[in-house]
Amino acid sequence: MRTLMMTAVLALGISGAALADPMASAYGNTVAITYPNGAVAKMHIDADGTYMTKAPDGATAKGAWKIEGGNTCFTQTDPAPPAGMGANCSPTAEKKVGDSWTAPGPNGSTLTVSIVAGR
């Protein structure tokens, strides 16, 4: 599950106009994280500061997110993360529904990430 969480954090940074909610493009939609073998993890981010990620094998991780200092940070709460695993942060970058990009994945792999309309 730690790999799933790290992947989700590295794959996602969403922002918008300074006065708008910088995570609005994720609410009600799905962040799809595609691994090199074609397996897909799905992340749902909610306006209340929570998220849920479902791994390709069906395992889930839940937690809280916040933006601080130009970074989007995710902290896993369920299941409890391994000792010493704190918040995972990545720089916030502008993304919207329909966007697709690559991000570093586990063991030097490259992931394809996209924001897909709906859940």
Helices and strands as residue ranges (DSSP letters): H 2-11, E 30-34, E 40-45, E 50-54, E 60-68, E 71-78, E 88-91, E 100-104, G 106-108, E 110-116
